[in-house]
Amino acid sequence: MTENFNNLFSIQGKTALVTGGSRGIGEMIAAGFLAQGAKVYISSRKADVCQATAQRLSQAYGGECIALPADLSKLQGVESLAAQLSAHESKLDILINNAGASWGAPLDQFPEVGWDKVMDTNVKGVFFLTQKLLPLLRAAGQGASPARVINIGSIDGLKSSSFDAFSYGASKAAVHHLTRFMATHLTKERILFNAIAPGPFPTWMLSTGVGFGGETEGVNWDQVGQANPSGRVGTPQDIAGLATFLCSRAGEFVVGQTIACDGGVVGTA
């Protein structure tokens, strides 16, 4: 019998929501999905930035990128985003839970607000947005291909970090384990959960941590990459490629996993 391997990595025609999609890793994944023929909704807290990114990505990749601004650190924002998307779509093939926050402070001075903000956005927001979108995900799961949810964690949830970001590391470890919990409950409904744990990528968040002041262009990312076993920081192709694999036919038998996308930081330690 000759097996059919056509379109093994295709996400053509799928509908995706990428939270935190206006910049950083979320924007990288959104761009990669658009380039491969998916319809992409992006969400972020700042409406003007979200709209500008959606317009720029649509023009750059010739696809349909739609902005749905929302503050996912609050349940009201989660419910608003779910309602906005439900008004546009009857099903959702792909949910990328990428919106996140961090907070850095010395251990003895770490404030409650820095704990609550990070946990509310990175863990609570992920859980309740997924919950509110279950009707759309279930509808997609009834089709030929299962629905997919990818939770964006971090290597800081797999190992300790040199940064004083105590709530961030704890929140990402929680996201990884929450992924397994959700997979346990929803795989039989054809909603497949996995997590990606990125390492160093040229993002605003890492830029603030390494002293670049939030700048991502015109700074020395090569210097940061020298500390990586692969000798570089990640690229949009790296993170979008892994996300595409997990959302395509090729990744359909991968369930409940946390996969590091880090150039070897975790795997070679």
N, C-alpha and C positions, 0 to 999 in steps of 0.2 A: 504493500500500500504506500502510495506517495503522499507524504504530508504536505499541507499547504502552509508555507511560511510567508505568504504575501502580507504586507502591511503589519508586520509583527510589532513594530514600534509606533504605529500610527495612533494619533489622537485627533485626526481630522474629523471635524464636525461635532466634536464634544463641546459641552458648555462647562466652563470652570469659573469658580470664584476664588480669588486670591486676596486674602486679607493682608493688610500692611503692604499693599501692592504699589504704592506710589514711589517707593525708593528701595534701595538695598536688595536683599535676596528676593523679596516679594516681586519687585519690578523685574528682576532677572528671570524669574520663573514665568511671570506674565508675558514677557517678551518672547521667551522660548515657545510658550504655548501658542501665541498668536502666529509666530513664524511657521508653525506646523499645522495651521488651519483650525485651531480651536477658537470658539467665541469666549472672550474673557471679560469678566467683571472684576474690577479692583476696588478695594475699600481702604480708606485710611481716615484718620481723625480730622485732618485739615482739608476742607472741601475744595479750596482753590488749588491746592497742590495735587489733590486726587484727580480733579478735572484736567489739569494741565498734563499730568502724566498719561492719562487715558488718551487724550488727543494726540500727544506726541507718539505714543506707541502705535496707535491706529495708523497714523501717517507713515511711520517707519516700516511697519510690517504689513500694511495693506489689509489688516483684519479688523474685526469689530471689538473694540475695547471700551467698556462702559464704566463710568465712575459711580459708585454708591457710597458716599461718605458716611462714616459712623464712628463713634467712640466706643470701642469694644471693651473698655475697662469698666463700663457700667451696663447693667442689665437692660436699661432703657435703650442704649445704643445697639446692643445685640438684637433686641426685638425689632428695632427700627430697620436694621440691615436685613433681617429675615423677611420682614414685611415688604421692603423695597424689592428684594429679589423675587419674592413670590408674586409680586405684581407684574413682573416681566417674564417669568419662566414657570413652566409646569413641572420641570424636573431639573436636577442638577447632577451632572456626571462626575464632577471633580470639585472637591473642597480642599483648598490649601489653607490651613490655619497657620498663618505666618505672623500676624500682628503681634508685636511684643514690645516689652519695655525692660529697661535695666536701671540699676541704681548703684552707685559706688560710694562707699564711706568706710572709714576705719571701723574695725569690729566694736571697739568701746563706744563709738559715737553713732552707730548705725541706727537710723530713726525708724519709728513705726510706719511713717508715711512711705518710706522707701521699701518696706516689706509689703505693705498692703497694695500699693500701686502695682508692683511687679506681679504679685500673686493674682490680683484681680484681672490683670490684662493677660498674663501668660498662661494661667491655668483655668480660672473661673470663666474667662471669656471664651476660651477654646471649648470647654465643656458645654456651656449654654448655647453658643452659636451652633454647634453641631446638633444639639438637642432640638433647637428651633427649626433647623433645616432638614430634620429627618423626613418629613413628608416628601420633600423634593428629592432627597437622596433615595428614598424607598421607591419612588416613581421611576427614577433612572435605573435602579437595580432590577426592575422588571423587564428591562430590555435585553439585548443580546450580550451586553458587556456589563459586569458589575459596576456599581458606583464606587468611587475611590475617595478616601479622606487621607490626606497627608498632614500630619502635625509637624511643624518645624520646631525641633528642639535645639540642642547645642551640644558640642563636645564638653561644655562646662557642666552638663548634666551627666556625663560619663566619667569625668575625672575632675579633680580639683583644679582651680585656676589661680594664677598669680594675682588676678585682680580682686579688689575688695568688694566683689559683687555677690554678696552672700545670698540674697533673696533670688537673684537671677539663676545661679547654679541650682538651687533647691527647686525653683519653679520648673526648670527644664528637665530635671530628673523626674519631677511629677508628671510632666507632659509625656515623657517616654513611657512611664508606667500606665498612665491614663490610656495611652494608645493600645496597650495590651488589654486593658479592661474593656474598652469599647470594641475591640476585635472579638473578644469572647462573647459579647452580647449580640453583635450585629453581622458577623460574617455569614451566618446562615440566612440572613435577609439580603445577601448579595451586596453588602456595603463593606468594602475592604479597607482596613485601617493599617497604616504604617507611619513611621516617624523618620525624619531625616535629621541628623545631628551635624550641622555645618561646623567646620573649623574656620580658619581665617579667610574672610572675603573682604573686598574693598568696599565696606559699607560705612555709613555714618556712625553706627554704633561702635564698630571697632576703631574707627578713626578717633573718636573721643577717648577711647581707652589707651591708645598708643601715642597720644600727644599731638595728633594732627588737627585737633580742634573741630572735628566734624567734617573736614574737607575730604572729598574722595577723589578729586581731580588735581593734578599738579603736585602730588605728594609722593614720597618715596615708598611705594608699596613693595618694591624689590627688596628694600632693607627688611621689611617685616617678613617677607617670604623666605629670606635666608635662614630663618630659624625653623622653617618647616622641613620635614624629611624630604619632601618633593622639591624644595628649593624655590617655592613660589606661593602666592596666595591664590585662592580659587577664582574662577572666571564664570561668567554667566552660562557658558556651555556646560561647565561642570555640574552646577546645581540644577539647571533646566534639563540636562540630559538624564540625571538620576530621577527627577520628578516625572519626566516623560516616560521613562521605563516603567515606573511603578503604576502609571495611569494607563498604560497600553496593554495589549494582549500579552506582551512579553513578560509583564510583571504580575499577571493575574493569579499566580500561585504563591506569591510572596505576601504573607499576611502576619500582622502583629509584630513586625520587626522594627528595630531602630538601627538605621544604617548611617554610619559616620561618613561624611563627605568632607574630608579634611586634609587630604594629601599625606596621610600616614601618621598624624599626631597621636591618635589613640592606638592604632594597630601596631606601631613600631615601638611603643613605650615599654 
